[in-house]
Amino acid sequence: MLRSLSTVRKAINSSKNFRTPFTASRVITRNSSVTTWNKDWKPGPYPRTEEERLAAAKKYNLIPEDYEPYPEDEGMGDYPMFKKFHNESRDQFEPYDYWCLKRNFGEPVHTDVDIFQEDKINFQLKMPFPLWQQFIYLMGGLSIFWGILYYDLTHPYNQRKVPKQFPLDGMTYYTFEADE
């Protein structure tokens, strides 16, 4: 035990003298020179001419026929407008680059992509039964459960009771008087 404590103490003291080649300020400075903030990924201005429209379609890896920007009054710039499509509805056997989110590298996403993830409610899912039928099934199951419970509380089952048996009638086996 004592020998291992001295070994730990030596290791701690030797690590204090070890100089790291990179400090946090160098790493932050180096990485911040690559990209400054999320304004670098901000969409460009709304395309007004056909050349700007073709350049924006190429920027987002879309063919010109599929590219349609948001209306100018919504303030999305040249970002393409996609149909609402939930990730749970995508093919699960396709080899995605990032399979957890079912996305490929460089794939443009909908502006509300956080709503369309698999951990959110799938708005495209078709229910096997309509909502009114689900409600009837729920109420039917609950009423059967509460009916059985009510019947059990109001009609207790009969426990057969017999009179208490004593070894011999008329004999006293204990008294509450003090011993003499």
C-alpha positions, 0 to 999 in steps of 0.5 A, a space after each residue: 500500500 505504502 509503495 503504491 502511494 509513493 508511485 502515485 505521488 511520483 507520477 503526479 509530481 512528474 506530470 506537473 513538470 510536463 509541458 503540453 505542446 498546445 494550450 487551450 488559447 492556441 487551439 481556440 485561436 487556430 480553430 476560430 480562424 477557420 470559421 468565425 460563427 454561424 453567419 458563415 453558413 447563412 443563405 445568400 440573398 434571394 435569387 432574382 435572375 435566372 443565373 442567380 437561381 442556377 448558381 443557388 441550385 448548384 450551391 445546394 447540390 440540386 438540379 435547377 428543376 428541383 430548386 425552388 426558394 422560399 418566398 422572399 417575404 419569409 426571409 430565408 434568402 436562397 435556401 431551397 424549400 423542401 416538402 415536409 418529410 419525416 425521417 422515420 418515413 425514409 428507407 432504413 436500409 439505405 446506406 447513409 453517411 450518417 445513419 443515426 439521422 438518416 442523412 448523407 454528407 452535403 445533403 440540404 435539409 428542411 429548415 425545420 429539421 429538428 421537428 422531423 427527427 425520429 424521436 419526434 412525432 411522425 406526422 406522416 404516419 397513418 394510424 391503423 384505426 381512426 381516433 374515435 375507434 381508439 377512444 372507444 377501445 380505451 373506454 371499453 377496456 377501462 370500464 371492464 377494469 373498473 366494473 370488475 373492481 367495483 363488483 369485487 368491492 361490493 360483493 366480497 367473497 364468502 370466507 367460511 368461518 367456524 367458531 373458535 375451538 377451545 380444548 375443554 369447555 368451562 376451564 380457565 387457562 389464564 387469569 389476570 390475577 397476581 400469583 400468590 
